[in-house]
Amino acid sequence: MDEILSKLSEIEESANHIMDRTAEQKNRYAEEMKQKTEEFDRQMQEEAEKEVAKVRSQLEQQRQEDLAAVQRSTEEQIQALEEGYEKEHTILAKRLMKQIAEG
């Protein structure tokens, strides 16, 4: 009977040792997964920030190009209006002077 109790005690001790090792392995695995998850999150954050910076840069470049195009167009329109004014101004001034003279 003592031999059976001794064997049962050994089996229980062995089972407890196995459970302890399993718990340690579980904790190490959980810590490893936590680190991998944090690293993955960090990498995703970096990639997202790079992509956002890239898109912002592209949008800023497009905005600058659009602004330059609007400025060129506006300058051309102003020049055309000024040229038209200069041409018509002389004609209108002559007509006005003629009407005053004929009066």
Wavefront OBJ file of the C-alpha trace (Angstrom):
o trace
v 0.000 0.000 0.000
v 2.851 2.377 0.831
v 4.341 1.580 -2.531
v 1.107 2.532 -4.276
v 0.874 5.780 -2.298
v 4.502 6.506 -3.096
v 3.876 5.921 -6.822
v 0.746 8.104 -6.695
v 2.754 10.814 -4.964
v 5.435 10.572 -7.682
v 2.778 10.743 -10.388
v 1.173 13.764 -8.741
v 4.574 15.442 -8.394
v 5.336 14.706 -12.018
v 1.925 16.032 -13.083
v 2.474 19.208 -11.057
v 5.894 19.652 -12.652
v 4.370 19.178 -16.105
v 1.625 21.701 -15.288
v 4.223 24.202 -14.044
v 6.318 23.834 -17.225
v 3.185 24.133 -19.340
v 2.199 27.337 -17.528
v 5.718 28.741 -18.041
v 5.610 27.855 -21.739
v 2.164 29.417 -22.021
v 3.433 32.628 -20.383
v 6.496 32.746 -22.649
v 4.328 32.159 -25.714
v 1.893 34.880 -24.587
v 4.792 37.318 -24.094
v 6.247 36.385 -27.481
v 2.872 36.947 -29.161
v 2.502 40.276 -27.346
v 5.917 41.402 -28.628
v 5.144 40.246 -32.157
v 1.799 42.038 -32.055
v 3.428 45.241 -30.818
v 6.089 45.008 -33.525
v 3.431 44.379 -36.175
v 1.396 47.359 -34.922
v 4.498 49.554 -34.955
v 5.344 48.528 -38.512
v 1.770 49.129 -39.666
v 1.789 52.558 -38.015
v 5.072 53.452 -39.752
v 3.756 52.283 -43.116
v 0.518 54.199 -42.644
v 2.424 57.368 -41.700
v 4.691 56.995 -44.742
v 1.690 56.513 -47.010
v -0.096 59.533 -45.523
v 3.058 61.637 -45.981
v 3.341 60.445 -49.587
v -0.287 61.305 -50.334
v 0.070 64.706 -48.656
v 3.149 65.422 -50.739
v 1.359 64.427 -53.936
v -1.650 66.552 -53.031
v 0.570 69.536 -52.227
v 2.399 69.154 -55.543
v -0.926 68.917 -57.402
v -2.208 71.973 -55.522
v 0.905 73.939 -56.497
v 0.528 72.896 -60.139
v -3.167 73.826 -60.142
v -2.404 77.174 -58.519
v 0.289 77.900 -61.100
v -2.132 77.039 -63.913
v -4.787 79.359 -62.475
v -2.227 82.155 -62.111
v -1.078 81.719 -65.721
v -4.656 81.714 -66.963
v -5.526 84.791 -64.908
v -2.462 86.653 -66.150
v -3.344 85.780 -69.753
v -6.921 86.999 -69.245
v -5.721 90.242 -67.651
v -3.283 90.798 -70.508
v -6.036 90.165 -73.067
v -8.340 92.612 -71.265
v -5.607 95.235 -71.102
v -4.832 94.823 -74.797
v -8.530 95.042 -75.638
v -8.869 98.154 -73.477
v -5.906 99.823 -75.155
v -7.338 99.158 -78.609
v -10.905 100.175 -77.749
v -9.809 103.081 -75.558
v -8.252 104.892 -78.493
v -11.269 104.306 -80.727
v -13.721 105.396 -78.013
v -11.655 108.481 -77.230
v -11.631 109.480 -80.910
v -15.408 108.988 -81.187
v -15.972 111.029 -78.054
v -13.727 113.815 -79.291
v -15.538 113.786 -82.670
v -18.946 114.022 -80.965
v -17.755 116.882 -78.788
v -16.319 118.682 -81.822
v -19.482 118.172 -83.856
v -21.473 119.017 -80.889
l 1 2 3 4 5 6 7 8 9 10 11 12 13 14 15 16 17 18 19 20 21 22 23 24 25 26 27 28 29 30 31 32 33 34 35 36 37 38 39 40 41 42 43 44 45 46 47 48 49 50 51 52 53 54 55 56 57 58 59 60 61 62 63 64 65 66 67 68 69 70 71 72 73 74 75 76 77 78 79 80 81 82 83 84 85 86 87 88 89 90 91 92 93 94 95 96 97 98 99 100 101 102 103
